C-alpha cells in the first residue's frame, strides 16, 4: 500500500471535521434537534405543521453551500465510474438501510457518538466494520 501524499490533506480534513462538529453542536443547542440527514429528510416525507421550513432550509444549505464555494475556489474534477442504474440501486440501498438502522452515518457517527448513545456507537462500529470488510473483499479477494 502506498500513500498519495498529494491527496493527504490533514489540515483541511481537521478543519472540515471541526466545522461539522461545531455545526452539529450548534444545531442541537439552538434547535434541540439532531443534525442527522436521514431524519431531516424523513421528516419531510411525513410533514407536520410548522416543521418543514427548517428542514427545507437545512437541505437547501447542503446544496447551496458547495455551489457558493465554487465561486471562490475551482471545483475539483470528478469522475464517477458507475452507471446510472448502479448509482440508483446504491442510493436505494443506502436509503433503506438508514431507515432500518434508525439513522445515517452523520446522525449516528457525528451526533450520536458525541451524546454517548450506545445505539449510535454500535451502529457506527457496524458502519466502519462493513466498510473495512468491503474494501478488503474488493481489493484483495475480488481482483479489482
C-alpha positions, 0 to 999 in steps of 0.5 A: 500500500502506498500513500498519495501524499498529494491527496493527504490533506490533514489540515483541511480534513481537521478543519472540515471535521471541526466545522461539522462538529461545531455545526452539529453542536450548534444545531442541537443547542439552538434547535434541540434537534439532531443534525442527522440527514436521514431524519431531516429528510424523513421528516419531510416525507411525513410533514407536520405543521410548522416543521418543514421550513427548517428542514427545507432550509437545512437541505437547501444549505447542503446544496447551496453551500458547495455551489457558493464555494465554487465561486471562490475556489475551482471545483475539483474534477470528478469522475464517477465510474458507475452507471446510472442504474448502479448509482440508483440501486446504491442510493436505494440501498443506502436509503433503506438501510438508514431507515432500518438502522434508525439513522445515517452515518452523520446522525449516528457517527457525528451526533450520536457518538458525541451524546454517548448513545450506545445505539449510535456507537454500535451502529457506527462500529457496524458502519466502519466494520462493513466498510473495512470488510468491503474494501478488503473483499474488493481489493484483495479477494475480488481482483479489482 
